[in-house]
């Protein structure tokens, strides 16, 4: 695999925009656990493809490598965020963002991530009510548990309960928080 990588990189010297050479570098570099090459080639593949969904796929793959193999969560966050901009349906990227921010205990950044996800999802023509309810609910949990923002928690839980009015748990959370005020 190492010699193959050298050959593919030689091919890239002649044609730096070769999708096939980058794809093969990704495959061979995975075998040799050369994560920086995997990461770089995934980013290049994302840059070279024609559609945003495929670019998001490559960005997520690069970000997974940055997070899991290179131990660079900031670099991974940047890639996941860009993937979400390209394809707001990529909840796998959003879950990765929230996981990194939870592990870092960066509550303010996590709050912003939820607010952006809610805003982006509400703009969509095919917005799923259940997804919005979950996002508002999780934001309410964040406000209540980590940010100690009772008003924010009550508002977020209330927004979630408006979306799914049959969810008794949400109504109980709103009532309990309002009683605590």
C-alpha positions in Angstrom: 0.0 0.0 0.0 2.8 2.5 0.8 4.3 2.1 -2.7 0.8 2.4 -4.2 0.3 5.7 -2.4 3.6 7.0 -3.9 2.4 6.0 -7.4 -1.0 7.7 -6.9 0.7 10.8 -5.6 3.0 10.8 -8.7 -0.2 10.6 -10.8 -1.5 13.6 -8.9 1.6 15.6 -9.9 0.4 15.2 -13.5 -3.3 15.6 -12.8 -4.0 17.1 -9.3 -7.8 16.9 -10.0 -7.9 13.1 -10.4 -10.8 11.8 -8.4 -9.7 8.2 -9.0 -6.1 8.8 -7.7 -7.5 10.5 -4.5 -10.0 7.7 -3.9 -7.2 5.2 -4.2 -5.0 7.2 -1.8 -7.8 7.1 0.7 -8.1 3.4 0.4 -4.4 2.6 0.6 -3.7 5.2 3.3 -6.4 3.6 5.4 -4.5 0.3 5.1 -1.3 1.9 6.3 -3.1 4.0 8.9 -1.6 7.2 7.3 -4.5 9.3 8.6 -3.1 12.7 7.5 -3.1 11.4 3.9 -6.6 10.0 4.3 -7.8 13.3 5.7 -6.2 15.4 2.9 -7.4 13.3 0.1 -11.0 13.3 1.5 -10.9 17.1 1.6 -9.6 17.2 -1.9 -12.3 14.8 -3.1 -14.9 17.1 -1.5 -13.4 20.0 -3.3 -13.4 18.2 -6.6 -16.9 16.8 -6.7 -19.8 18.6 -8.4 -22.7 18.3 -6.0 -23.0 19.5 -2.4 -24.3 16.2 -1.0 -21.2 14.3 -2.2 -19.0 17.2 -0.9 -20.7 16.9 2.5 -20.1 13.1 2.4 -16.3 13.6 1.9 -16.2 16.4 4.5 -17.8 14.1 7.0 -15.4 11.3 6.2 -12.5 13.7 6.6 -13.9 15.0 9.9 -14.4 11.5 11.2 -10.7 10.8 10.5 -9.7 14.1 12.2 -11.8 13.3 15.3 -11.3 9.6 15.7 -7.8 9.0 14.3 -5.9 12.3 14.4 -7.4 13.5 17.7 -8.1 17.0 16.3 -11.7 17.9 17.4 -11.4 21.5 16.3 -10.6 20.4 12.7 -13.4 17.9 12.8 -15.9 20.5 14.1 -15.0 22.8 11.2 -15.6 20.0 8.7 -18.9 18.9 10.2 -20.2 22.4 10.3 -19.3 23.0 6.7 -21.0 19.7 5.8 -24.2 20.9 7.6 -24.1 24.1 5.6 -23.9 22.1 2.4 -26.5 19.6 3.4 -28.7 20.5 6.4 -30.2 16.9 6.3 -26.9 15.5 7.6 -27.9 14.8 11.1 -24.9 12.5 11.4 -22.8 15.6 11.2 -24.9 17.4 13.7 -24.7 14.4 16.1 -20.9 14.5 15.8 -20.9 18.2 16.5 -23.0 17.8 19.6 -20.9 14.9 20.8 -17.6 16.9 20.5 -19.1 19.9 22.2 -20.6 17.7 25.0 -17.2 16.1 25.6 -15.6 19.6 25.6 -18.3 20.8 28.0 -18.7 23.9 25.7 -22.3 24.6 26.6 -22.4 28.0 24.8 -21.2 26.6 21.6 -23.6 23.7 22.0 -26.4 26.2 22.5 -25.5 27.9 19.3 -25.3 24.6 17.4 -28.9 23.8 18.5 -30.2 27.2 17.6 -28.5 27.1 14.2 -29.9 23.6 13.6 -33.4 24.7 14.6 -33.2 27.8 12.4 -31.9 25.8 9.4 -34.5 23.1 9.8 -37.3 25.6 10.1 -36.3 27.2 6.8 -36.8 23.9 4.9 -39.9 23.3 2.9 -39.9 19.7 4.1 -39.2 20.4 7.8 -40.1 17.4 10.0 -42.0 18.4 13.0 -40.7 15.6 15.1 -37.1 16.6 14.4 -37.9 20.2 15.4 -39.5 19.0 18.6 -36.4 16.9 19.5 -34.1 19.8 18.8 -36.2 22.2 21.0 -36.4 19.5 23.7 -32.7 19.0 23.8 -32.1 22.7 23.8 -34.4 22.9 26.8 -32.4 20.2 28.6 -29.2 22.1 27.9 -30.7 25.3 29.3 -32.0 23.6 32.3 -29.1 21.3 33.1 -26.0 23.1 32.1 -26.7 26.8 31.4 -29.1 27.2 34.4 -31.3 29.4 32.2 -34.8 28.6 33.6 -36.6 31.1 31.2 -34.7 29.6 28.2 -35.6 26.1 29.3 -39.3 26.9 29.8 -39.4 28.6 26.3 -37.6 25.7 24.6 -39.8 23.0 26.3 -42.9 25.1 25.4 -41.9 25.3 21.8 -41.4 21.6 21.7 -44.7 21.0 23.4 -46.5 23.2 20.8 -45.0 21.0 18.0 -46.0 17.7 19.7 -49.0 18.6 21.9 -49.7 15.0 22.8 -46.3 14.6 24.6 -47.2 14.8 28.3 -43.6 14.8 29.4 -42.9 18.1 27.7 -46.0 19.7 29.3 -44.9 18.4 32.7 -41.4 19.9 32.2 -42.9 23.3 31.3 -45.2 23.2 34.4 -42.4 22.1 36.7 -40.1 24.8 35.5 -42.8 27.5 35.8 -43.5 26.4 39.3 -39.8 26.8 40.2 -39.7 30.4 39.0 
